[in-house]
Amino acid sequence: MDDSRNLINEYKGLANEQVFDALEKKRTPLEIAIENVEHDFNIGSIVRTANSFNVQKVHIIGKKKYNRRGAMCTDKYLKIEHHASIEDFLKTQDNRELIAIENNIDRAKPLNTKEFKSNTTLIFGSENNGITKELLKTAHDVRFIESFGSTRSVNVGVAAGIAMYEFARQIIL
Protein backbone atom coordinates (compact mmCIF):
# COMPACT_ATOMS: atom_id res chain seq x y z
CA MET A 1 0.00 0.00 0.00
CA ASP A 2 1.39 3.36 -1.05
CA ASP A 3 0.81 6.03 1.60
CA SER A 4 1.33 9.46 0.04
CA ARG A 5 0.51 11.41 3.21
CA ASN A 6 3.22 13.71 4.54
CA LEU A 7 4.06 11.44 7.49
CA ILE A 8 7.29 10.17 8.96
CA ASN A 9 7.87 6.47 8.28
CA GLU A 10 6.73 5.45 11.77
CA TYR A 11 3.15 6.48 10.90
CA LYS A 12 2.95 5.39 7.27
CA GLY A 13 0.12 2.94 6.65
CA LEU A 14 -1.71 3.80 9.87
CA ALA A 15 -5.24 5.19 9.90
CA ASN A 16 -5.57 8.84 10.90
CA GLU A 17 -7.03 7.81 14.27
CA GLN A 18 -4.04 5.56 14.93
CA VAL A 19 -1.63 8.38 14.13
CA PHE A 20 -3.56 10.69 16.47
CA ASP A 21 -3.48 8.08 19.27
CA ALA A 22 0.26 7.47 18.84
CA LEU A 23 0.99 11.21 18.97
CA GLU A 24 -1.33 11.65 21.95
CA LYS A 25 0.94 9.44 24.05
CA LYS A 26 3.88 11.82 23.62
CA ARG A 27 2.44 15.33 23.24
CA THR A 28 4.57 18.27 24.30
CA PRO A 29 3.14 20.57 27.01
CA LEU A 30 2.99 23.56 24.64
CA GLU A 31 -0.37 24.95 23.55
CA ILE A 32 -0.99 27.40 20.71
CA ALA A 33 -3.71 30.04 20.54
CA ILE A 34 -4.61 31.85 17.34
CA GLU A 35 -6.94 34.81 17.41
CA ASN A 36 -8.86 34.52 14.13
CA VAL A 37 -10.41 37.93 13.61
CA GLU A 38 -9.93 38.07 9.84
CA HIS A 39 -10.25 34.48 8.55
CA ASP A 40 -6.47 34.53 8.21
CA PHE A 41 -5.06 31.98 5.74
CA ASN A 42 -1.93 31.67 7.92
CA ILE A 43 -3.83 29.59 10.47
CA GLY A 44 -3.43 26.49 8.34
CA SER A 45 0.32 27.01 8.28
CA ILE A 46 0.42 27.48 12.06
CA VAL A 47 -1.62 24.30 12.56
CA ARG A 48 0.81 22.36 10.36
CA THR A 49 3.76 23.67 12.36
CA ALA A 50 1.97 22.88 15.64
CA ASN A 51 1.68 19.29 14.43
CA SER A 52 5.40 19.22 13.68
CA PHE A 53 6.09 20.18 17.31
CA ASN A 54 3.33 17.80 18.53
CA VAL A 55 1.73 20.47 20.69
CA GLN A 56 -0.82 19.58 23.35
CA LYS A 57 -3.61 21.63 21.78
CA VAL A 58 -4.40 24.40 19.29
CA HIS A 59 -7.00 26.99 20.27
CA ILE A 60 -8.73 29.08 17.63
CA ILE A 61 -10.37 32.15 19.12
CA GLY A 62 -13.04 33.97 17.12
CA LYS A 63 -14.10 32.80 13.69
CA LYS A 64 -14.29 29.04 13.55
CA LYS A 65 -13.65 28.70 9.85
CA TYR A 66 -10.13 28.96 8.47
CA ASN A 67 -8.32 27.85 5.34
CA ARG A 68 -7.35 24.26 6.14
CA ARG A 69 -5.38 23.84 2.93
CA GLY A 70 -2.23 25.17 4.56
CA ALA A 71 -2.57 22.58 7.34
CA MET A 72 -2.16 19.79 4.74
CA CYS A 73 -4.46 17.47 6.74
CA THR A 74 -2.29 17.72 9.88
CA ASP A 75 -5.36 19.03 11.73
CA LYS A 76 -6.47 15.37 11.85
CA TYR A 77 -3.61 14.58 14.22
CA LEU A 78 -4.11 17.45 16.69
CA LYS A 79 -6.58 18.57 19.31
CA ILE A 80 -8.11 21.76 17.94
CA GLU A 81 -10.59 23.69 20.08
CA HIS A 82 -12.70 26.59 18.93
CA HIS A 83 -13.57 29.39 21.34
CA ALA A 84 -16.19 31.92 20.30
CA SER A 85 -14.73 34.51 22.67
CA ILE A 86 -11.57 35.42 24.54
CA GLU A 87 -13.41 34.69 27.80
CA ASP A 88 -14.17 31.13 26.66
CA PHE A 89 -10.50 30.62 25.76
CA LEU A 90 -9.24 31.99 29.08
CA LYS A 91 -11.39 29.49 31.00
CA THR A 92 -9.12 26.74 29.58
CA GLN A 93 -5.87 28.43 30.58
CA ASP A 94 -5.63 28.03 34.36
CA ASN A 95 -2.03 27.62 35.53
CA ARG A 96 -0.61 28.33 32.06
CA GLU A 97 1.74 31.14 31.14
CA LEU A 98 0.26 33.12 28.26
CA ILE A 99 2.95 34.49 25.96
CA ALA A 100 1.82 36.81 23.16
CA ILE A 101 4.06 37.02 20.10
CA GLU A 102 3.53 40.57 18.93
CA ASN A 103 5.95 43.13 17.56
CA ASN A 104 3.91 46.30 17.64
CA ILE A 105 3.57 46.95 21.36
CA ASP A 106 5.75 48.84 23.83
CA ARG A 107 5.92 46.10 26.47
CA ALA A 108 7.27 43.52 24.03
CA LYS A 109 10.74 42.12 24.72
CA PRO A 110 12.98 40.04 22.43
CA LEU A 111 12.03 36.37 22.12
CA ASN A 112 15.64 35.30 22.47
CA THR A 113 15.72 36.47 26.11
CA LYS A 114 12.63 34.50 27.17
CA GLU A 115 13.04 31.59 29.59
CA PHE A 116 10.05 29.38 28.88
CA LYS A 117 8.06 27.37 31.40
CA SER A 118 6.67 24.02 30.31
CA ASN A 119 3.04 25.10 30.85
CA THR A 120 3.16 27.77 28.15
CA THR A 121 0.56 28.86 25.64
CA LEU A 122 1.87 30.93 22.73
CA ILE A 123 -0.65 33.43 21.35
CA PHE A 124 -0.66 34.67 17.75
CA GLY A 125 -2.90 37.16 16.01
CA SER A 126 -3.86 37.90 12.46
CA GLU A 127 -1.31 38.87 9.86
CA ASN A 128 -2.68 42.39 9.33
CA ASN A 129 -3.83 43.51 12.76
CA GLY A 130 -1.98 41.31 15.21
CA ILE A 131 -3.49 40.38 18.56
CA THR A 132 -6.41 42.45 19.83
CA LYS A 133 -5.82 44.78 22.78
CA GLU A 134 -8.34 42.77 24.78
CA LEU A 135 -6.35 39.54 24.42
CA LEU A 136 -2.99 41.30 24.84
CA LYS A 137 -4.13 42.55 28.27
CA THR A 138 -4.44 38.95 29.43
CA ALA A 139 -0.92 37.93 28.33
CA HIS A 140 1.60 37.43 31.11
CA ASP A 141 4.41 38.34 28.73
CA VAL A 142 4.77 39.79 25.23
CA ARG A 143 7.69 38.90 22.97
CA PHE A 144 8.81 39.92 19.51
CA ILE A 145 11.14 38.28 17.02
CA GLU A 146 14.11 40.41 16.12
CA SER A 147 14.32 41.55 12.52
CA PHE A 148 17.59 42.34 10.73
CA GLY A 149 16.31 43.54 7.37
CA SER A 150 14.06 46.38 6.26
CA THR A 151 10.72 44.91 7.37
CA ARG A 152 9.63 45.19 10.98
CA SER A 153 8.35 41.62 11.18
CA VAL A 154 8.18 38.17 9.64
CA ASN A 155 4.97 36.52 8.46
CA VAL A 156 2.83 35.26 11.38
CA GLY A 157 3.16 31.66 10.19
CA VAL A 158 6.95 31.99 10.20
CA ALA A 159 6.83 33.73 13.59
CA ALA A 160 4.85 30.82 15.01
CA GLY A 161 7.45 28.35 13.77
CA ILE A 162 10.31 30.35 15.27
CA ALA A 163 8.55 30.70 18.63
CA MET A 164 7.61 27.00 18.76
CA TYR A 165 11.18 26.03 17.98
CA GLU A 166 12.54 28.28 20.73
CA PHE A 167 10.13 26.67 23.20
CA ALA A 168 11.16 23.19 22.01
CA ARG A 169 14.86 24.09 22.19
CA GLN A 170 14.51 25.07 25.83
CA ILE A 171 11.94 22.59 27.14
CA ILE A 172 11.99 19.50 24.92
CA LEU A 173 15.43 19.10 23.34
Biotite code that builds the C-alpha atoms (Angstrom):
import biotite.structure as struc

atoms = struc.array([
    struc.Atom([0.000, 0.000, 0.000], chain_id="A", res_id=1, res_name="MET", atom_name="CA", element="C"),
    struc.Atom([1.389, 3.362, -1.049], chain_id="A", res_id=2, res_name="ASP", atom_name="CA", element="C"),
    struc.Atom([0.810, 6.034, 1.600], chain_id="A", res_id=3, res_name="ASP", atom_name="CA", element="C"),
    struc.Atom([1.329, 9.461, 0.042], chain_id="A", res_id=4, res_name="SER", atom_name="CA", element="C"),
    struc.Atom([0.515, 11.412, 3.211], chain_id="A", res_id=5, res_name="ARG", atom_name="CA", element="C"),
    struc.Atom([3.224, 13.710, 4.542], chain_id="A", res_id=6, res_name="ASN", atom_name="CA", element="C"),
    struc.Atom([4.056, 11.438, 7.487], chain_id="A", res_id=7, res_name="LEU", atom_name="CA", element="C"),
    struc.Atom([7.287, 10.168, 8.959], chain_id="A", res_id=8, res_name="ILE", atom_name="CA", element="C"),
    struc.Atom([7.872, 6.470, 8.280], chain_id="A", res_id=9, res_name="ASN", atom_name="CA", element="C"),
    struc.Atom([6.734, 5.454, 11.767], chain_id="A", res_id=10, res_name="GLU", atom_name="CA", element="C"),
    struc.Atom([3.153, 6.475, 10.901], chain_id="A", res_id=11, res_name="TYR", atom_name="CA", element="C"),
    struc.Atom([2.946, 5.389, 7.268], chain_id="A", res_id=12, res_name="LYS", atom_name="CA", element="C"),
    struc.Atom([0.124, 2.939, 6.651], chain_id="A", res_id=13, res_name="GLY", atom_name="CA", element="C"),
    struc.Atom([-1.714, 3.803, 9.869], chain_id="A", res_id=14, res_name="LEU", atom_name="CA", element="C"),
    struc.Atom([-5.243, 5.186, 9.901], chain_id="A", res_id=15, res_name="ALA", atom_name="CA", element="C"),
    struc.Atom([-5.575, 8.840, 10.902], chain_id="A", res_id=16, res_name="ASN", atom_name="CA", element="C"),
    struc.Atom([-7.030, 7.810, 14.275], chain_id="A", res_id=17, res_name="GLU", atom_name="CA", element="C"),
    struc.Atom([-4.041, 5.560, 14.926], chain_id="A", res_id=18, res_name="GLN", atom_name="CA", element="C"),
    struc.Atom([-1.627, 8.384, 14.126], chain_id="A", res_id=19, res_name="VAL", atom_name="CA", element="C"),
    struc.Atom([-3.561, 10.690, 16.475], chain_id="A", res_id=20, res_name="PHE", atom_name="CA", element="C"),
    struc.Atom([-3.484, 8.081, 19.268], chain_id="A", res_id=21, res_name="ASP", atom_name="CA", element="C"),
    struc.Atom([0.259, 7.473, 18.842], chain_id="A", res_id=22, res_name="ALA", atom_name="CA", element="C"),
    struc.Atom([0.993, 11.206, 18.970], chain_id="A", res_id=23, res_name="LEU", atom_name="CA", element="C"),
    struc.Atom([-1.334, 11.647, 21.946], chain_id="A", res_id=24, res_name="GLU", atom_name="CA", element="C"),
    struc.Atom([0.942, 9.444, 24.047], chain_id="A", res_id=25, res_name="LYS", atom_name="CA", element="C"),
    struc.Atom([3.880, 11.820, 23.615], chain_id="A", res_id=26, res_name="LYS", atom_name="CA", element="C"),
    struc.Atom([2.436, 15.334, 23.240], chain_id="A", res_id=27, res_name="ARG", atom_name="CA", element="C"),
    struc.Atom([4.574, 18.270, 24.297], chain_id="A", res_id=28, res_name="THR", atom_name="CA", element="C"),
    struc.Atom([3.145, 20.572, 27.008], chain_id="A", res_id=29, res_name="PRO", atom_name="CA", element="C"),
    struc.Atom([2.992, 23.558, 24.642], chain_id="A", res_id=30, res_name="LEU", atom_name="CA", element="C"),
    struc.Atom([-0.370, 24.952, 23.550], chain_id="A", res_id=31, res_name="GLU", atom_name="CA", element="C"),
    struc.Atom([-0.990, 27.398, 20.710], chain_id="A", res_id=32, res_name="ILE", atom_name="CA", element="C"),
    struc.Atom([-3.710, 30.036, 20.542], chain_id="A", res_id=33, res_name="ALA", atom_name="CA", element="C"),
    struc.Atom([-4.612, 31.850, 17.341], chain_id="A", res_id=34, res_name="ILE", atom_name="CA", element="C"),
    struc.Atom([-6.945, 34.812, 17.407], chain_id="A", res_id=35, res_name="GLU", atom_name="CA", element="C"),
    struc.Atom([-8.859, 34.523, 14.132], chain_id="A", res_id=36, res_name="ASN", atom_name="CA", element="C"),
    struc.Atom([-10.407, 37.929, 13.605], chain_id="A", res_id=37, res_name="VAL", atom_name="CA", element="C"),
    struc.Atom([-9.931, 38.069, 9.836], chain_id="A", res_id=38, res_name="GLU", atom_name="CA", element="C"),
    struc.Atom([-10.254, 34.484, 8.546], chain_id="A", res_id=39, res_name="HIS", atom_name="CA", element="C"),
    struc.Atom([-6.469, 34.526, 8.213], chain_id="A", res_id=40, res_name="ASP", atom_name="CA", element="C"),
    struc.Atom([-5.060, 31.984, 5.741], chain_id="A", res_id=41, res_name="PHE", atom_name="CA", element="C"),
    struc.Atom([-1.933, 31.670, 7.923], chain_id="A", res_id=42, res_name="ASN", atom_name="CA", element="C"),
    struc.Atom([-3.830, 29.590, 10.472], chain_id="A", res_id=43, res_name="ILE", atom_name="CA", element="C"),
    struc.Atom([-3.426, 26.486, 8.336], chain_id="A", res_id=44, res_name="GLY", atom_name="CA", element="C"),
    struc.Atom([0.323, 27.010, 8.284], chain_id="A", res_id=45, res_name="SER", atom_name="CA", element="C"),
    struc.Atom([0.419, 27.476, 12.063], chain_id="A", res_id=46, res_name="ILE", atom_name="CA", element="C"),
    struc.Atom([-1.621, 24.297, 12.557], chain_id="A", res_id=47, res_name="VAL", atom_name="CA", element="C"),
    struc.Atom([0.808, 22.365, 10.357], chain_id="A", res_id=48, res_name="ARG", atom_name="CA", element="C"),
    struc.Atom([3.759, 23.669, 12.357], chain_id="A", res_id=49, res_name="THR", atom_name="CA", element="C"),
    struc.Atom([1.970, 22.880, 15.635], chain_id="A", res_id=50, res_name="ALA", atom_name="CA", element="C"),
    struc.Atom([1.680, 19.286, 14.426], chain_id="A", res_id=51, res_name="ASN", atom_name="CA", element="C"),
    struc.Atom([5.397, 19.218, 13.685], chain_id="A", res_id=52, res_name="SER", atom_name="CA", element="C"),
    struc.Atom([6.091, 20.178, 17.306], chain_id="A", res_id=53, res_name="PHE", atom_name="CA", element="C"),
    struc.Atom([3.332, 17.803, 18.526], chain_id="A", res_id=54, res_name="ASN", atom_name="CA", element="C"),
    struc.Atom([1.726, 20.467, 20.694], chain_id="A", res_id=55, res_name="VAL", atom_name="CA", element="C"),
    struc.Atom([-0.815, 19.580, 23.345], chain_id="A", res_id=56, res_name="GLN", atom_name="CA", element="C"),
    struc.Atom([-3.607, 21.629, 21.779], chain_id="A", res_id=57, res_name="LYS", atom_name="CA", element="C"),
    struc.Atom([-4.395, 24.405, 19.295], chain_id="A", res_id=58, res_name="VAL", atom_name="CA", element="C"),
    struc.Atom([-6.997, 26.991, 20.275], chain_id="A", res_id=59, res_name="HIS", atom_name="CA", element="C"),
    struc.Atom([-8.725, 29.082, 17.629], chain_id="A", res_id=60, res_name="ILE", atom_name="CA", element="C"),
    struc.Atom([-10.367, 32.153, 19.115], chain_id="A", res_id=61, res_name="ILE", atom_name="CA", element="C"),
    struc.Atom([-13.043, 33.971, 17.123], chain_id="A", res_id=62, res_name="GLY", atom_name="CA", element="C"),
    struc.Atom([-14.102, 32.801, 13.693], chain_id="A", res_id=63, res_name="LYS", atom_name="CA", element="C"),
    struc.Atom([-14.294, 29.039, 13.548], chain_id="A", res_id=64, res_name="LYS", atom_name="CA", element="C"),
    struc.Atom([-13.649, 28.697, 9.850], chain_id="A", res_id=65, res_name="LYS", atom_name="CA", element="C"),
    struc.Atom([-10.131, 28.963, 8.468], chain_id="A", res_id=66, res_name="TYR", atom_name="CA", element="C"),
    struc.Atom([-8.318, 27.849, 5.339], chain_id="A", res_id=67, res_name="ASN", atom_name="CA", element="C"),
    struc.Atom([-7.353, 24.257, 6.140], chain_id="A", res_id=68, res_name="ARG", atom_name="CA", element="C"),
    struc.Atom([-5.381, 23.842, 2.928], chain_id="A", res_id=69, res_name="ARG", atom_name="CA", element="C"),
    struc.Atom([-2.226, 25.167, 4.561], chain_id="A", res_id=70, res_name="GLY", atom_name="CA", element="C"),
    struc.Atom([-2.565, 22.580, 7.338], chain_id="A", res_id=71, res_name="ALA", atom_name="CA", element="C"),
    struc.Atom([-2.159, 19.792, 4.742], chain_id="A", res_id=72, res_name="MET", atom_name="CA", element="C"),
    struc.Atom([-4.457, 17.469, 6.744], chain_id="A", res_id=73, res_name="CYS", atom_name="CA", element="C"),
    struc.Atom([-2.293, 17.725, 9.882], chain_id="A", res_id=74, res_name="THR", atom_name="CA", element="C"),
    struc.Atom([-5.362, 19.033, 11.734], chain_id="A", res_id=75, res_name="ASP", atom_name="CA", element="C"),
    struc.Atom([-6.467, 15.370, 11.845], chain_id="A", res_id=76, res_name="LYS", atom_name="CA", element="C"),
    struc.Atom([-3.607, 14.579, 14.222], chain_id="A", res_id=77, res_name="TYR", atom_name="CA", element="C"),
    struc.Atom([-4.114, 17.453, 16.689], chain_id="A", res_id=78, res_name="LEU", atom_name="CA", element="C"),
    struc.Atom([-6.581, 18.574, 19.314], chain_id="A", res_id=79, res_name="LYS", atom_name="CA", element="C"),
    struc.Atom([-8.113, 21.761, 17.944], chain_id="A", res_id=80, res_name="ILE", atom_name="CA", element="C"),
    struc.Atom([-10.586, 23.688, 20.084], chain_id="A", res_id=81, res_name="GLU", atom_name="CA", element="C"),
    struc.Atom([-12.700, 26.592, 18.926], chain_id="A", res_id=82, res_name="HIS", atom_name="CA", element="C"),
    struc.Atom([-13.574, 29.387, 21.341], chain_id="A", res_id=83, res_name="HIS", atom_name="CA", element="C"),
    struc.Atom([-16.188, 31.918, 20.300], chain_id="A", res_id=84, res_name="ALA", atom_name="CA", element="C"),
    struc.Atom([-14.731, 34.512, 22.674], chain_id="A", res_id=85, res_name="SER", atom_name="CA", element="C"),
    struc.Atom([-11.571, 35.418, 24.540], chain_id="A", res_id=86, res_name="ILE", atom_name="CA", element="C"),
    struc.Atom([-13.409, 34.692, 27.799], chain_id="A", res_id=87, res_name="GLU", atom_name="CA", element="C"),
    struc.Atom([-14.167, 31.132, 26.663], chain_id="A", res_id=88, res_name="ASP", atom_name="CA", element="C"),
    struc.Atom([-10.503, 30.616, 25.762], chain_id="A", res_id=89, res_name="PHE", atom_name="CA", element="C"),
    struc.Atom([-9.237, 31.992, 29.077], chain_id="A", res_id=90, res_name="LEU", atom_name="CA", element="C"),
    struc.Atom([-11.386, 29.494, 31.001], chain_id="A", res_id=91, res_name="LYS", atom_name="CA", element="C"),
    struc.Atom([-9.120, 26.743, 29.577], chain_id="A", res_id=92, res_name="THR", atom_name="CA", element="C"),
    struc.Atom([-5.871, 28.425, 30.584], chain_id="A", res_id=93, res_name="GLN", atom_name="CA", element="C"),
    struc.Atom([-5.628, 28.035, 34.361], chain_id="A", res_id=94, res_name="ASP", atom_name="CA", element="C"),
    struc.Atom([-2.028, 27.624, 35.534], chain_id="A", res_id=95, res_name="ASN", atom_name="CA", element="C"),
    struc.Atom([-0.608, 28.326, 32.062], chain_id="A", res_id=96, res_name="ARG", atom_name="CA", element="C"),
    struc.Atom([1.743, 31.141, 31.136], chain_id="A", res_id=97, res_name="GLU", atom_name="CA", element="C"),
    struc.Atom([0.257, 33.123, 28.256], chain_id="A", res_id=98, res_name="LEU", atom_name="CA", element="C"),
    struc.Atom([2.948, 34.494, 25.955], chain_id="A", res_id=99, res_name="ILE", atom_name="CA", element="C"),
    struc.Atom([1.822, 36.807, 23.159], chain_id="A", res_id=100, res_name="ALA", atom_name="CA", element="C"),
    struc.Atom([4.056, 37.015, 20.103], chain_id="A", res_id=101, res_name="ILE", atom_name="CA", element="C"),
    struc.Atom([3.529, 40.572, 18.930], chain_id="A", res_id=102, res_name="GLU", atom_name="CA", element="C"),
    struc.Atom([5.952, 43.127, 17.558], chain_id="A", res_id=103, res_name="ASN", atom_name="CA", element="C"),
    struc.Atom([3.905, 46.296, 17.637], chain_id="A", res_id=104, res_name="ASN", atom_name="CA", element="C"),
    struc.Atom([3.570, 46.953, 21.361], chain_id="A", res_id=105, res_name="ILE", atom_name="CA", element="C"),
    struc.Atom([5.746, 48.842, 23.834], chain_id="A", res_id=106, res_name="ASP", atom_name="CA", element="C"),
    struc.Atom([5.918, 46.103, 26.466], chain_id="A", res_id=107, res_name="ARG", atom_name="CA", element="C"),
    struc.Atom([7.270, 43.519, 24.030], chain_id="A", res_id=108, res_name="ALA", atom_name="CA", element="C"),
    struc.Atom([10.740, 42.120, 24.718], chain_id="A", res_id=109, res_name="LYS", atom_name="CA", element="C"),
    struc.Atom([12.978, 40.039, 22.430], chain_id="A", res_id=110, res_name="PRO", atom_name="CA", element="C"),
    struc.Atom([12.026, 36.374, 22.125], chain_id="A", res_id=111, res_name="LEU", atom_name="CA", element="C"),
    struc.Atom([15.639, 35.299, 22.471], chain_id="A", res_id=112, res_name="ASN", atom_name="CA", element="C"),
    struc.Atom([15.723, 36.468, 26.108], chain_id="A", res_id=113, res_name="THR", atom_name="CA", element="C"),
    struc.Atom([12.625, 34.497, 27.166], chain_id="A", res_id=114, res_name="LYS", atom_name="CA", element="C"),
    struc.Atom([13.038, 31.593, 29.587], chain_id="A", res_id=115, res_name="GLU", atom_name="CA", element="C"),
    struc.Atom([10.046, 29.375, 28.884], chain_id="A", res_id=116, res_name="PHE", atom_name="CA", element="C"),
    struc.Atom([8.058, 27.369, 31.405], chain_id="A", res_id=117, res_name="LYS", atom_name="CA", element="C"),
    struc.Atom([6.666, 24.021, 30.306], chain_id="A", res_id=118, res_name="SER", atom_name="CA", element="C"),
    struc.Atom([3.040, 25.101, 30.852], chain_id="A", res_id=119, res_name="ASN", atom_name="CA", element="C"),
    struc.Atom([3.165, 27.765, 28.145], chain_id="A", res_id=120, res_name="THR", atom_name="CA", element="C"),
    struc.Atom([0.560, 28.863, 25.637], chain_id="A", res_id=121, res_name="THR", atom_name="CA", element="C"),
    struc.Atom([1.869, 30.935, 22.730], chain_id="A", res_id=122, res_name="LEU", atom_name="CA", element="C"),
    struc.Atom([-0.647, 33.428, 21.351], chain_id="A", res_id=123, res_name="ILE", atom_name="CA", element="C"),
    struc.Atom([-0.659, 34.670, 17.753], chain_id="A", res_id=124, res_name="PHE", atom_name="CA", element="C"),
    struc.Atom([-2.903, 37.164, 16.012], chain_id="A", res_id=125, res_name="GLY", atom_name="CA", element="C"),
    struc.Atom([-3.864, 37.901, 12.458], chain_id="A", res_id=126, res_name="SER", atom_name="CA", element="C"),
    struc.Atom([-1.311, 38.872, 9.861], chain_id="A", res_id=127, res_name="GLU", atom_name="CA", element="C"),
    struc.Atom([-2.685, 42.385, 9.325], chain_id="A", res_id=128, res_name="ASN", atom_name="CA", element="C"),
    struc.Atom([-3.835, 43.513, 12.757], chain_id="A", res_id=129, res_name="ASN", atom_name="CA", element="C"),
    struc.Atom([-1.980, 41.312, 15.209], chain_id="A", res_id=130, res_name="GLY", atom_name="CA", element="C"),
    struc.Atom([-3.486, 40.375, 18.564], chain_id="A", res_id=131, res_name="ILE", atom_name="CA", element="C"),
    struc.Atom([-6.405, 42.449, 19.834], chain_id="A", res_id=132, res_name="THR", atom_name="CA", element="C"),
    struc.Atom([-5.818, 44.780, 22.785], chain_id="A", res_id=133, res_name="LYS", atom_name="CA", element="C"),
    struc.Atom([-8.344, 42.768, 24.778], chain_id="A", res_id=134, res_name="GLU", atom_name="CA", element="C"),
    struc.Atom([-6.347, 39.543, 24.418], chain_id="A", res_id=135, res_name="LEU", atom_name="CA", element="C"),
    struc.Atom([-2.988, 41.297, 24.842], chain_id="A", res_id=136, res_name="LEU", atom_name="CA", element="C"),
    struc.Atom([-4.126, 42.546, 28.266], chain_id="A", res_id=137, res_name="LYS", atom_name="CA", element="C"),
    struc.Atom([-4.445, 38.949, 29.432], chain_id="A", res_id=138, res_name="THR", atom_name="CA", element="C"),
    struc.Atom([-0.921, 37.935, 28.333], chain_id="A", res_id=139, res_name="ALA", atom_name="CA", element="C"),
    struc.Atom([1.604, 37.427, 31.115], chain_id="A", res_id=140, res_name="HIS", atom_name="CA", element="C"),
    struc.Atom([4.415, 38.336, 28.733], chain_id="A", res_id=141, res_name="ASP", atom_name="CA", element="C"),
    struc.Atom([4.767, 39.787, 25.233], chain_id="A", res_id=142, res_name="VAL", atom_name="CA", element="C"),
    struc.Atom([7.685, 38.902, 22.972], chain_id="A", res_id=143, res_name="ARG", atom_name="CA", element="C"),
    struc.Atom([8.815, 39.923, 19.510], chain_id="A", res_id=144, res_name="PHE", atom_name="CA", element="C"),
    struc.Atom([11.137, 38.275, 17.022], chain_id="A", res_id=145, res_name="ILE", atom_name="CA", element="C"),
    struc.Atom([14.106, 40.413, 16.122], chain_id="A", res_id=146, res_name="GLU", atom_name="CA", element="C"),
    struc.Atom([14.325, 41.552, 12.518], chain_id="A", res_id=147, res_name="SER", atom_name="CA", element="C"),
    struc.Atom([17.586, 42.341, 10.735], chain_id="A", res_id=148, res_name="PHE", atom_name="CA", element="C"),
    struc.Atom([16.309, 43.544, 7.372], chain_id="A", res_id=149, res_name="GLY", atom_name="CA", element="C"),
    struc.Atom([14.063, 46.380, 6.261], chain_id="A", res_id=150, res_name="SER", atom_name="CA", element="C"),
    struc.Atom([10.723, 44.912, 7.371], chain_id="A", res_id=151, res_name="THR", atom_name="CA", element="C"),
    struc.Atom([9.632, 45.186, 10.979], chain_id="A", res_id=152, res_name="ARG", atom_name="CA", element="C"),
    struc.Atom([8.347, 41.619, 11.185], chain_id="A", res_id=153, res_name="SER", atom_name="CA", element="C"),
    struc.Atom([8.180, 38.169, 9.643], chain_id="A", res_id=154, res_name="VAL", atom_name="CA", element="C"),
    struc.Atom([4.965, 36.516, 8.464], chain_id="A", res_id=155, res_name="ASN", atom_name="CA", element="C"),
    struc.Atom([2.830, 35.259, 11.379], chain_id="A", res_id=156, res_name="VAL", atom_name="CA", element="C"),
    struc.Atom([3.161, 31.657, 10.195], chain_id="A", res_id=157, res_name="GLY", atom_name="CA", element="C"),
    struc.Atom([6.946, 31.994, 10.202], chain_id="A", res_id=158, res_name="VAL", atom_name="CA", element="C"),
    struc.Atom([6.834, 33.731, 13.593], chain_id="A", res_id=159, res_name="ALA", atom_name="CA", element="C"),
    struc.Atom([4.851, 30.821, 15.010], chain_id="A", res_id=160, res_name="ALA", atom_name="CA", element="C"),
    struc.Atom([7.450, 28.354, 13.773], chain_id="A", res_id=161, res_name="GLY", atom_name="CA", element="C"),
    struc.Atom([10.307, 30.352, 15.270], chain_id="A", res_id=162, res_name="ILE", atom_name="CA", element="C"),
    struc.Atom([8.549, 30.698, 18.632], chain_id="A", res_id=163, res_name="ALA", atom_name="CA", element="C"),
    struc.Atom([7.610, 27.003, 18.757], chain_id="A", res_id=164, res_name="MET", atom_name="CA", element="C"),
    struc.Atom([11.180, 26.035, 17.981], chain_id="A", res_id=165, res_name="TYR", atom_name="CA", element="C"),
    struc.Atom([12.538, 28.285, 20.729], chain_id="A", res_id=166, res_name="GLU", atom_name="CA", element="C"),
    struc.Atom([10.134, 26.670, 23.197], chain_id="A", res_id=167, res_name="PHE", atom_name="CA", element="C"),
    struc.Atom([11.163, 23.190, 22.012], chain_id="A", res_id=168, res_name="ALA", atom_name="CA", element="C"),
    struc.Atom([14.860, 24.090, 22.191], chain_id="A", res_id=169, res_name="ARG", atom_name="CA", element="C"),
    struc.Atom([14.508, 25.075, 25.833], chain_id="A", res_id=170, res_name="GLN", atom_name="CA", element="C"),
    struc.Atom([11.941, 22.591, 27.137], chain_id="A", res_id=171, res_name="ILE", atom_name="CA", element="C"),
    struc.Atom([11.991, 19.498, 24.918], chain_id="A", res_id=172, res_name="ILE", atom_name="CA", element="C"),
    struc.Atom([15.428, 19.104, 23.337], chain_id="A", res_id=173, res_name="LEU", atom_name="CA", element="C"),
])
